[in-house]
Amino acid sequence: MRIKSKWLVVLLAFGLVLAACSPSGDEGEGTTTEGATDTTEPPTDTTEPMTDTTGGGDVATDIGVDLEAGTITVGLLSDLSGPFSSLVQVIVTGHEVYWENVNANGGIGGLEVQLETVDTAYDVPTHTQRYEELKDGVVAFGHSTGSPHTVAINADLQADGILAIPLTWYSGWSDPAINANLMHHGVPYCIEAMNVIGWLEEQMGDDITTVAIASMPGDYGLDSHAGAVLAAEAAGLEVVYEGEGAINPADEATLTAVANEIVASDADLAWVTTTPTAWSTIFGTAIAQGYQAVWSGAAPSYNPAFIGPDSPIKDAVAASTYWSSYYDVWSSDSAGVTEAKELLDASGRVQQPISAYFEGFVEAQIMHAALQAAYDAGDLTQAGVLAAAKTLENVDFNGLAPNESYVGEANDQLQRSSTIWQPDPAGLAAGEHAGEVVLQADYTSEIATGYEFSGACYVLEG
């Protein structure tokens, strides 16, 4: 496999509008909030338990479960109007389709799961406000968009004894000092960097000896950056440019400066973690100068619009970039993907293949497992659902995503598996899949395998 791809130098349309972007793309920018260790005693439950009349025996409840109405209410704290609304709306649709199927097949012991979805606008104060508004009406939060946003409510989650599932892949969610009330899933950003860089080094050997690493500030960029630096050292790659936190997605001058630094470094591999719009600008600026290399970055840096029919960079992206995914992709034939696609197709809501629907299914399946375990234990209180979630030894997604465990040491719980893929404009244009061709599924590099995890790769500072 060659590192130096050949393509015609294209001019980048710098104002390219990318309709969908990552739930973590702008996370942590300018944020210095620290996830604190849980030292809060859980509140004493003074609520009189209700009795399950659905036929499953006695079940204690307090908030978010109405046995007379036969409902369980789960909250979703979602960016529906902010910078990541396009993608988050897709993920929320995944939640809705998943639970519609569960409810049609008996729900949780005959109880129907209802979603209470609110818009946080990707704003930390709004996120906190929406949490306060919902916490007395839901049994748990099945989705919380954003790392700084989730960190902002983390102390309250702990004080209130409520479960939440973050929509980001910050390594702190696997850190017991942070995650007492949170459910990690998917390979963290820093481990993702170890996997992708490790895979590229294995495949390309001496064609990759140098690497340029650039990132935006905050947990998203710097967690990925930390992993890339560790991976480069472990693989024996020379870091010829290190732009830690150098990218300000809102400042075009920094994007041009980073692109110029990457070009000047003449690195064989460019690892860039930022928002999709910023990533495409840096990439386009560099290739317009004739720079040729392998490119990658954390998955939220990518957008299918890169290889859309009107994209001026689609051929270059297809020829020179490699990516990973935290869940399986649309082109897969795994049982979990097949079932999810059938449900999505039957719902009539899918306008085009987008693998991000699967993230909604993954989050919902974790919540499903927690609710079922709590019901089986006879305790559907908020505290009971949290306690049940933390006893889940193996959440099996049937191939839709790597299995997750929430018991044992943090190093053992840590997700280390990635799906490695390359963009395919032709497949996207034909509607065959979401533009992703899998190169290796369920991949863990030797670097990631040997990494001892004892805490977040990058610690949010306060």
C-alpha positions as CSV (number, residue, x, y, z in Angstrom):
1,M,0.0,0.0,0.0
2,R,1.4,3.4,-1.0
3,I,1.4,6.4,1.2
4,K,1.9,9.0,-1.6
5,S,-1.4,9.0,-3.4
6,K,-1.7,10.8,-6.7
7,W,-4.6,13.1,-7.5
8,L,-5.2,16.4,-9.3
9,V,-4.8,19.3,-6.9
10,V,-8.2,20.8,-6.3
11,L,-9.2,24.1,-4.9
12,L,-11.2,23.9,-1.7
13,A,-14.4,25.8,-1.3
14,F,-13.6,27.3,2.0
15,G,-17.1,28.1,2.8
16,L,-18.3,24.5,2.4
17,V,-21.3,24.0,4.6
18,L,-21.3,20.6,6.3
19,A,-24.9,19.8,7.3
20,A,-24.0,17.2,9.9
21,C,-21.2,17.0,12.4
22,S,-20.1,15.1,15.4
23,P,-21.6,15.1,18.8
24,S,-18.2,15.8,20.0
25,G,-16.8,18.0,17.3
26,D,-16.7,21.3,19.2
27,E,-16.7,19.8,22.7
28,G,-14.4,21.2,25.3
29,E,-13.4,24.2,23.2
30,G,-12.4,26.8,25.8
31,T,-13.8,24.5,28.6
32,T,-11.8,23.9,31.7
33,T,-14.4,22.1,33.8
34,E,-13.1,19.2,35.8
35,G,-15.0,16.0,36.4
36,A,-14.9,15.6,40.2
37,T,-14.6,12.4,42.1
38,D,-17.9,11.3,43.5
39,T,-17.8,12.0,47.3
40,T,-21.6,12.6,47.5
41,E,-23.7,10.3,49.6
42,P,-26.7,9.1,47.7
43,P,-30.0,10.7,48.9
44,T,-32.3,8.8,51.1
45,D,-35.3,7.6,49.3
46,T,-38.4,8.7,51.2
47,T,-40.8,7.9,48.4
48,E,-43.4,5.3,49.1
49,P,-42.9,2.5,46.6
50,M,-45.7,1.7,44.2
51,T,-46.7,-1.8,43.3
52,D,-46.4,-3.3,39.8
53,T,-49.8,-4.2,38.4
54,T,-48.5,-5.4,35.1
55,G,-48.1,-9.0,36.1
56,G,-44.4,-9.1,36.9
57,G,-44.6,-9.0,40.7
58,D,-43.8,-6.2,43.1
59,V,-41.6,-3.5,41.7
60,A,-40.6,-0.4,43.6
61,T,-40.8,2.9,41.8
62,D,-40.4,6.6,42.6
63,I,-39.9,8.9,39.7
64,G,-40.4,8.4,35.9
65,V,-42.5,5.2,36.2
66,D,-46.3,5.3,36.2
67,L,-47.5,1.8,36.9
68,E,-51.2,2.8,36.5
69,A,-50.5,4.3,33.0
70,G,-48.0,1.5,32.3
71,T,-45.1,3.8,31.3
72,I,-41.4,4.3,31.9
73,T,-40.1,7.8,31.0
74,V,-36.5,8.2,29.9
75,G,-35.0,11.7,29.2
76,L,-32.8,12.7,26.3
77,L,-30.7,15.9,26.7
78,S,-30.0,16.5,23.0
79,D,-28.6,19.2,20.9
80,L,-31.5,19.7,18.5
81,S,-30.7,23.3,17.4
82,G,-27.0,23.8,18.0
83,P,-23.9,23.1,16.0
84,F,-24.4,19.3,16.1
85,S,-28.2,19.2,15.6
86,S,-28.2,17.5,12.3
87,L,-26.3,14.5,13.6
88,V,-28.0,14.4,17.0
89,Q,-31.4,14.4,15.3
90,V,-30.4,11.3,13.5
91,I,-29.2,9.7,16.7
92,V,-32.5,10.6,18.5
93,T,-34.4,9.0,15.6
94,G,-32.4,5.8,16.3
95,H,-33.6,5.9,19.9
96,E,-37.2,6.4,18.8
97,V,-37.2,3.5,16.3
98,Y,-35.5,1.2,18.7
99,W,-38.0,1.8,21.5
100,E,-41.0,1.6,19.2
101,N,-39.9,-1.9,18.4
102,V,-39.4,-2.8,22.0
103,N,-42.8,-1.4,23.0
104,A,-44.5,-3.3,20.2
105,N,-43.0,-6.5,21.7
106,G,-44.0,-6.1,25.3
107,G,-41.8,-3.3,26.5
108,I,-40.2,-3.7,29.9
109,G,-42.4,-6.2,31.7
110,G,-45.4,-4.8,29.9
111,L,-44.4,-1.2,30.6
112,E,-44.0,1.1,27.6
113,V,-40.9,3.2,27.4
114,Q,-41.5,6.8,26.5
115,L,-38.9,9.3,25.6
116,E,-38.9,12.9,26.9
117,T,-36.5,14.7,24.5
118,V,-35.4,18.3,25.1
119,D,-33.2,20.7,23.2
120,T,-30.0,21.8,25.0
121,A,-28.8,23.8,22.0
122,Y,-25.2,22.6,22.8
123,D,-25.0,25.2,25.5
124,V,-23.8,24.3,29.0
125,P,-26.1,26.5,31.0
126,T,-29.1,25.4,28.9
127,H,-28.0,21.7,29.4
128,T,-28.0,22.2,33.1
129,Q,-31.3,24.0,33.1
130,R,-32.9,21.2,31.0
131,Y,-31.5,18.6,33.4
132,E,-33.2,20.4,36.4
133,E,-36.5,20.6,34.5
134,L,-36.5,16.9,33.6
135,K,-34.9,15.1,36.6
136,D,-38.1,14.9,38.6
137,G,-40.0,13.3,35.7
138,V,-37.7,10.7,34.3
139,V,-36.2,7.5,35.6
140,A,-32.9,8.0,33.9
141,F,-31.2,10.0,31.0
142,G,-30.6,7.8,27.9
143,H,-28.6,10.5,26.2
144,S,-26.5,13.6,27.1
145,T,-24.9,15.5,24.2
146,G,-21.4,16.9,24.9
147,S,-18.6,16.2,27.3
148,P,-18.4,19.6,29.1
149,H,-22.2,19.6,29.2
150,T,-22.3,16.2,30.8
151,V,-19.5,17.1,33.2
152,A,-21.5,20.2,34.2
153,I,-24.4,18.0,35.4
154,N,-22.2,15.1,36.8
155,A,-22.2,16.3,40.4
156,D,-26.0,16.7,40.3
157,L,-26.4,13.3,38.7
158,Q,-24.4,11.9,41.6
159,A,-26.2,13.9,44.3
160,D,-29.6,12.9,42.8
161,G,-28.7,9.3,42.2
162,I,-29.6,9.3,38.5
163,L,-28.1,7.4,35.5
164,A,-27.0,9.1,32.3
165,I,-25.4,7.9,29.0
166,P,-23.1,10.5,27.5
167,L,-23.0,11.1,23.7
168,T,-19.2,11.5,23.4
169,W,-16.2,9.2,23.6
170,Y,-14.1,11.0,26.1
171,S,-11.8,8.6,28.0
172,G,-13.0,10.1,31.3
173,W,-16.2,8.2,31.0
174,S,-14.2,5.1,31.6
175,D,-12.5,6.7,34.7
176,P,-14.0,5.7,38.0
177,A,-13.2,9.1,39.4
178,I,-15.7,10.6,37.0
179,N,-18.2,8.0,35.8
180,A,-20.1,6.9,39.0
181,N,-23.4,7.7,37.3
182,L,-22.3,7.5,33.7
183,M,-22.2,4.6,31.2
184,H,-19.2,4.6,28.8
185,H,-19.5,3.0,25.4
186,G,-17.3,2.8,22.3
187,V,-13.6,3.1,22.1
188,P,-12.4,6.4,23.7
189,Y,-10.7,9.1,21.6
190,C,-7.2,8.4,22.9
191,I,-7.5,4.6,22.3
192,E,-9.0,5.3,18.9
193,A,-5.8,7.2,18.0
194,M,-3.7,4.2,19.1
195,N,-5.8,1.9,17.0
196,V,-5.8,3.9,13.8
197,I,-2.2,4.9,13.9
198,G,-1.2,1.4,14.9
199,W,-3.2,-0.1,12.0
200,L,-1.7,2.4,9.5
201,E,1.8,1.6,10.7
202,E,1.2,-2.1,10.4
203,Q,-0.2,-1.8,6.9
204,M,2.2,0.7,5.5
205,G,5.4,0.0,7.3
206,D,8.3,2.2,6.3
207,D,6.0,4.4,4.2
208,I,5.0,6.0,7.4
209,T,7.9,7.2,9.6
210,T,6.8,10.8,10.5
211,V,3.6,12.2,11.8
212,A,2.0,15.7,12.2
213,I,-0.5,15.9,15.1
214,A,-2.9,18.9,15.4
215,S,-6.0,19.3,17.6
216,M,-8.5,21.7,19.0
217,P,-8.6,22.5,22.7
218,G,-10.8,20.6,25.2
219,D,-11.5,17.0,26.0
220,Y,-12.3,15.9,22.4
221,G,-9.2,17.3,20.7
222,L,-6.7,16.8,23.6
223,D,-7.9,13.3,24.5
224,S,-7.3,12.3,20.9
225,H,-4.1,14.3,20.8
226,A,-2.7,12.5,23.9
227,G,-3.5,9.1,22.3
228,A,-1.8,10.1,19.0
229,V,1.4,11.1,20.8
230,L,1.4,7.9,22.8
231,A,0.8,5.9,19.6
232,A,3.6,7.6,17.7
233,E,6.0,6.9,20.5
234,A,5.0,3.3,20.7
235,A,5.2,2.8,16.9
236,G,8.6,4.6,16.6
237,L,7.2,7.4,14.5
238,E,8.9,10.8,14.7
239,V,6.5,13.7,15.5
240,V,7.6,16.5,13.2
241,Y,4.8,18.9,14.1
242,E,2.7,19.0,17.3
243,G,-0.1,21.5,17.3
244,E,-1.7,20.6,20.6
245,G,-4.8,22.7,21.0
246,A,-3.7,24.9,18.0
247,I,-7.0,24.7,16.1
248,N,-9.7,27.2,16.7
249,P,-12.5,26.0,14.4
250,A,-14.1,29.5,14.5
251,D,-10.8,31.3,13.4
252,E,-9.8,30.7,9.8
253,A,-6.4,32.1,10.5
254,T,-5.5,29.2,12.8
255,L,-6.8,26.7,10.3
256,T,-4.5,28.2,7.6
257,A,-1.6,28.3,10.0
258,V,-2.0,24.7,11.0
259,A,-2.3,23.6,7.4
260,N,0.9,25.5,6.6
261,E,2.7,23.9,9.5
262,I,1.6,20.4,8.4
263,V,2.8,21.1,4.8
264,A,6.1,22.5,6.1
265,S,6.6,19.3,8.2
266,D,6.3,17.1,5.2
267,A,4.9,14.4,7.5
268,D,3.9,11.0,6.1
269,L,0.8,11.0,8.3
270,A,-1.3,13.9,9.4
271,W,-3.5,13.2,12.4
272,V,-6.0,16.1,12.8
273,T,-8.8,16.2,15.3
274,T,-11.3,19.0,15.1
275,T,-14.8,19.8,13.7
276,P,-15.6,18.5,10.2
277,T,-15.7,22.0,8.7
278,A,-12.3,22.9,10.2
279,W,-10.8,19.5,9.2
280,S,-11.9,19.9,5.6
281,T,-10.5,23.5,5.5
282,I,-7.1,22.3,6.8
283,F,-7.1,19.3,4.5
284,G,-8.1,21.4,1.4
285,T,-5.5,24.1,2.2
286,A,-2.7,21.6,2.5
287,I,-3.5,19.6,-0.7
288,A,-4.0,22.8,-2.7
289,Q,-0.2,23.4,-1.9
290,G,0.6,19.9,-3.4
291,Y,1.0,18.2,0.0
292,Q,0.4,14.4,-0.3
293,A,0.2,12.1,2.8
294,V,-2.1,9.8,4.6
295,W,-4.7,11.7,6.7
296,S,-6.9,10.7,9.6
297,G,-8.2,12.0,13.0
298,A,-10.8,11.2,15.6
299,A,-14.0,10.0,13.9
300,P,-16.1,13.1,14.7
301,S,-13.7,15.0,12.4
302,Y,-15.2,13.3,9.4
303,N,-18.5,14.1,7.6
304,P,-20.0,12.2,4.7
305,A,-20.3,15.5,2.9
306,F,-16.6,15.2,2.3
307,I,-17.3,12.7,-0.4
308,G,-20.7,14.0,-1.6
309,P,-21.2,14.5,-5.3
310,D,-20.5,18.2,-5.2
311,S,-17.5,18.1,-2.9
312,P,-14.3,19.4,-4.4
313,I,-12.2,17.3,-2.1
314,K,-14.0,13.9,-2.5
315,D,-11.4,12.3,-4.7
316,A,-8.5,13.4,-2.4
317,V,-10.4,12.3,0.7
318,A,-11.2,8.8,-0.9
319,A,-7.5,8.4,-1.9
320,S,-5.7,9.5,1.2
321,T,-7.9,9.2,4.3
322,Y,-8.5,6.4,6.8
323,W,-11.0,6.5,9.6
324,S,-12.5,4.4,12.4
325,S,-15.9,4.0,13.9
326,Y,-17.2,3.4,17.5
327,Y,-20.0,1.2,16.2
328,D,-20.4,-0.9,13.0
329,V,-21.1,0.9,9.7
330,W,-23.9,0.7,7.2
331,S,-22.1,-1.6,4.7
332,S,-21.6,-4.3,7.4
333,D,-23.6,-7.5,7.3
334,S,-23.5,-8.1,11.0
335,A,-26.7,-9.4,12.6
336,G,-27.1,-6.2,14.7
337,V,-26.6,-3.9,11.7
338,T,-29.0,-6.0,9.6
339,E,-31.7,-5.8,12.3
340,A,-31.3,-2.1,12.8
341,K,-31.5,-1.3,9.1
342,E,-34.6,-3.4,8.8
343,L,-36.3,-1.5,11.6
344,L,-35.1,1.9,10.2
345,D,-36.4,0.9,6.8
346,A,-39.8,-0.2,8.1
347,S,-40.1,3.2,10.0
348,G,-40.0,5.1,6.8
349,R,-37.7,7.8,8.3
350,V,-34.4,7.1,6.6
351,Q,-33.8,9.4,3.6
352,Q,-30.3,8.2,3.1
353,P,-28.0,5.7,4.7
354,I,-26.3,7.3,7.8
355,S,-24.4,5.0,10.2
356,A,-25.0,7.5,13.0
357,Y,-28.5,6.0,13.4
358,F,-26.7,3.1,15.0
359,E,-25.4,5.2,17.8
360,G,-29.0,5.8,18.9
361,F,-29.6,2.1,18.9
362,V,-26.4,1.5,21.0
363,E,-27.4,4.1,23.6
364,A,-31.0,2.7,23.7
365,Q,-29.7,-0.9,24.1
366,I,-27.6,0.1,27.1
367,M,-30.7,1.8,28.7
368,H,-32.8,-1.2,27.8
369,A,-30.4,-3.6,29.6
370,A,-30.4,-1.3,32.6
371,L,-34.2,-1.0,32.8
372,Q,-34.7,-4.7,32.3
373,A,-32.2,-5.6,35.0
374,A,-33.8,-3.1,37.4
375,Y,-37.3,-4.5,36.6
376,D,-36.0,-8.0,37.2
377,A,-34.6,-6.9,40.6
378,G,-37.9,-5.4,41.5
379,D,-36.5,-1.8,41.7
380,L,-37.4,0.7,39.0
381,T,-36.6,3.7,41.1
382,Q,-34.0,6.1,39.8
383,A,-31.4,4.7,42.3
384,G,-32.5,1.2,41.3
385,V,-31.9,1.7,37.6
386,L,-28.5,3.2,38.3
387,A,-27.6,0.3,40.6
388,A,-28.8,-2.2,38.0
389,A,-26.8,-0.5,35.2
390,K,-23.6,-0.8,37.2
391,T,-24.1,-4.6,37.5
392,L,-24.2,-5.2,33.8
393,E,-21.4,-7.6,33.0
394,N,-22.0,-8.0,29.2
395,V,-24.2,-5.8,27.1
396,D,-24.3,-7.6,23.8
397,F,-25.2,-5.5,20.7
398,N,-25.3,-8.5,18.4
399,G,-22.4,-7.0,16.3
400,L,-23.8,-3.5,16.0
401,A,-21.0,-2.4,18.4
402,P,-18.4,-4.1,20.5
403,N,-19.9,-5.6,23.7
404,E,-19.6,-3.5,26.9
405,S,-19.0,-4.4,30.5
406,Y,-19.7,-2.2,33.5
407,V,-18.1,-4.3,36.3
408,G,-14.6,-4.9,37.4
409,E,-11.5,-2.7,37.1
410,A,-11.5,0.3,34.8
411,N,-8.6,-1.2,32.8
412,D,-10.8,-4.3,32.2
413,Q,-13.9,-2.3,31.3
414,L,-12.1,-0.1,28.8
415,Q,-13.3,-0.5,25.2
416,R,-10.4,-1.1,22.9
417,S,-12.0,-2.3,19.7
418,S,-12.5,-0.2,16.5
419,T,-13.8,-0.6,13.0
420,I,-11.3,0.7,10.4
421,W,-12.7,2.0,7.1
422,Q,-12.0,4.1,4.1
423,P,-14.4,6.5,2.3
424,D,-16.1,5.4,-0.9
425,P,-17.8,8.2,-2.9
426,A,-19.2,5.7,-5.5
427,G,-20.9,3.6,-2.9
428,L,-22.4,6.7,-1.3
429,A,-23.6,8.1,-4.6
430,A,-25.2,4.8,-5.5
431,G,-27.0,4.7,-2.1
432,E,-25.5,1.3,-1.4
433,H,-24.1,2.4,2.0
434,A,-23.1,5.5,3.9
435,G,-19.8,5.8,2.0
436,E,-17.8,3.6,4.3
437,V,-15.9,0.5,3.2
438,V,-14.7,-1.6,6.1
439,L,-11.0,-2.5,5.9
440,Q,-10.9,-4.3,9.3
441,A,-13.6,-4.8,11.8
442,D,-13.2,-5.5,15.5
443,Y,-9.6,-4.3,15.4
444,T,-7.3,-3.6,18.4
445,S,-3.7,-2.5,17.9
446,E,-0.9,-3.9,19.9
447,I,-0.4,-0.4,21.2
448,A,-4.0,-0.3,22.6
449,T,-3.8,-3.8,23.9
450,G,-0.8,-3.0,26.0
451,Y,-2.0,0.3,27.3
452,E,-2.7,0.3,31.0
453,F,-5.7,2.6,31.7
454,S,-5.9,4.1,35.2
455,G,-7.6,7.3,34.4
456,A,-8.6,9.7,31.7
457,C,-5.9,10.2,29.0
458,Y,-6.6,13.9,29.2
459,V,-8.0,15.4,32.4
460,L,-10.4,18.3,32.2
461,E,-8.9,21.0,34.3
462,G,-10.8,23.3,36.6
